[in-house]
C-alpha cells in the first residue's frame, strides 16, 4: 500500500470544507491519511477517538458529504480520486470489496452511491483505482431489487419527508434531534436503512432520538454527614 497521500486544493479550499470547525477538518485529514489505496478504512471511530475529535465532527463530515459511511461502519473518502492517483506498482486493492461494489464515480471522479445517481466508469490505465466491474454488478442487483414487486410496493408507500415535517415531529416528541442533520444524513443514503428502502421515517427519527439521548449517570449517594444530627 502506498504510504503517501495527497489533498486537492479544490476540495480543502472550498467553503464547505473551510466552514467546518478545525477539529472536523483535522479528522478529515487523519481519516484520509489512514485510508487504503481506494479511500476505504474500517476504523474511523477509533481514529476519531484517538485524535480527540467529537462524534459531531464525524457527523458533520457525513452531512457535508466528505465521507460515506456504510451500516457496518466502513468509511470511504468521497473525493479520494480527486485527491489521489496511485501508480500500479504501488497500488493495493481494498479489502472492503462489498462496500466498493455499491459505489461508482460521478463525472467529477467522486465516489457516489449507485442507488442515487448513475455509476459511470472514468479513468485511464494509470488510474488504477477505477475497478467498477463489481460496482456495475451491484448496480444491476439494486436495479433488479427496485424492479421487484415487493420493492416497488415498499417504495410506493414511502414518501420522503420535508425538513418542516421532521421538525414538527421532533418538536412533538420534544427530542434533541436536529431535523436538518437527520434529513441530510438520509438524503445522502438515498433514504435507505441498511440495504433496504426506508419504510417509516418517523421510526428512524425515534431510533436517532435514542442514539442522541445523553447517558445519565446515577447520582452519587449522599454522604452520611448530610444526615448527621446537629446539636
N, C-alpha and C positions, 0 to 999 in steps of 0.2 A: 504494500500500500504506500502511496506517495506520502511524504512527510510534510510537504509544504502546501499551504493554502493561500488563495488569493481572494481579494474582495473588489468588486466592481464599484467605482465611484458613483456610477449612475444609480446604484441601489442605496449605498450608505450615505450619499449626499442628498437623497430625496427628502422632501418634507415629512413624508410618512415615517421615515426612519429617525430623522433628527428630532421630531416632535416627541419621541418616546423618552422616558427618563433614562439617565446614563446606566442605571442598573439593568434595564431591559436591553439596551444596546450592547452592554458588556456580555450579557447572557447570550445574545445572538452570535457574537464573535467566538465565545467559548464553545458553543454548540457547533459552529461551523468548523472550528479548528479540530474538533474531535470526531467529526462525521467521516464516514468511509468515502471511498473514491466515487461513489454515486450520490453522496449527500445524506446518507441514512445513518442514524445512530439509535441504539437501544437503551441508552442510559441517560436520557435527557434530564430526568428528575434528579438523578444523582449529581450530574454536572451542576444543575441549578442550586442544589443544596450545598455543594462543595464551594461555590464561589459566593454564597450568601445572598443570591437573588431570591426574590419572593415568588410565590405562586402567581400573584398578579402580574409580575413581569413576564412569566411564561404565557399566561392567558393573553396578555397584550400582543405577544408575538403571533399567537394563533389568530386573534381577532384582526390584526393588521395584515395577516396573510403573508408573514415572513417565513412561517413554518407550517407544515401539515402534520397533524398528529392522528395516528390510527387508534382504533379502540383498544389495541393491545399495548399502547404506549410508544410504539415505534414512531420516531420523528424523522421528518425529512426537511432539508433546507430547500424552500421553493425555488430560489434563484440560483441554485447550485451551478447549473450550466452557464449562467450569465457570469458567475464568478470564476469558475474553474474549467480548464480543458487539460486533461491528463493524457500524456502520451501512452501508447500501447504497452511499451516495455515497463511502465511503472504502474499501470492500471490493474486494480484487483476488483473483481466483480463483487457487489454487495451480497451479503448472506440473507438479506431480507427480500427474497425474490417474490414472495406472495404479495407483500406490500407494493413492491415495484410494479408488479403486474397490474395493479389497479391505477397506475399513473401513466400519463403521457406528457407531451410537451405542447405548449401553445406556440404561436408564431414568434413569440419573444424568447423562446428557449426556456420557458419557465415551467416547472412541474405543475400539472393540473390533474384533478381527478377526472377520469374518463366519464363518470356519470354526469358531470356538469357541462363539459364542453368537448367537442370532437378532439380526439387524440391524433396528432399528426407526427410523422417521423421527419426529423430535421437533422442536419449534420453532414459530416463527410467522414472519410476514412480515419482521419486523425482524431476525431471527436468520439472517443471510444465509449463514452457514457450512453450513447444512443443505442439501446438494446430493447426495442419496443415489440419484439415478437411476442413475448408473453403479455405485454401490455395490451396488444391488439386482441389477444385471446381473451383477456379479462374484459375488454370492452364488449366482445361478442357475447360472452356469458351474461354480462349485465343487460345487453340488449334483449337476449332471449328471456331473461327473467322478467324484464319490463313488459315483454310481449305476452307473457303467460296470463291466463285469465285471473289467477289469484292476485298477481302483482298489479294488473290493471284495475281490479276491483279495489285493492288497497289504496292505489294512487288516486282513484276517483273519489274515495271517501275523504281523503286528507286535503285540507285547504290551508295553505301557508298563512300564518297569522301576520298581522301588521304589528309594528312596534307599539302602536297605541293599544291594540288588543292585549299584547303581552303586558304592557304597563298597567292596564286596568286590572288584569287578573292578578298581577303581583301586588297591586295595592289592595285588592280584595283579600288576599291571603296575608297581607302585612308582613311580607318577607323582605329580605335584603337583596333579592336577585336584580341585577342590572339588566333591564329589558333590551338595551342596545347591544350589550355584550352577548346576551342569550341569542338574539336574532342573528348577529354577525357570525357567531360560532356555528350555528346550524345552517346558515346560508352557505358558509364555507364547506360544509359537509354535504350539501345538496339535500338537506332536510332528511337525512338518514340517521338511524340509530344502529351503530354497528354496520352490518351488511344489509339491513332491511330498511325499507322506506318508513319514515315516521308515520304513525297512525294517530297519535294523540299528543299534540304539543303541550297541552296542559299537564299531562302526566310527566313530560320531560321537564317542565318548569318545577314540578314538585320534587323530581329527582335532583335537579340543580339546587333547589332550595335546601334539601337535606345535606348536600355537599357543602354548601356555603354556610350552613348553620355553625356558629362558633362552638367549639367544645368547651363546656363549662367544667371547671374543676370543683370537686367537692369542697365546701367551706371547711376551714380548719376548726377543730373542736375548740370551744372556749377554754381558756386556761382556768385552773382551779381558783386562781386569785380573783377572778371575776365574781365568784360566788362566795368569797370569804366574808364572813360577818364583820361588819365594822362596829367597834365599840363606841 
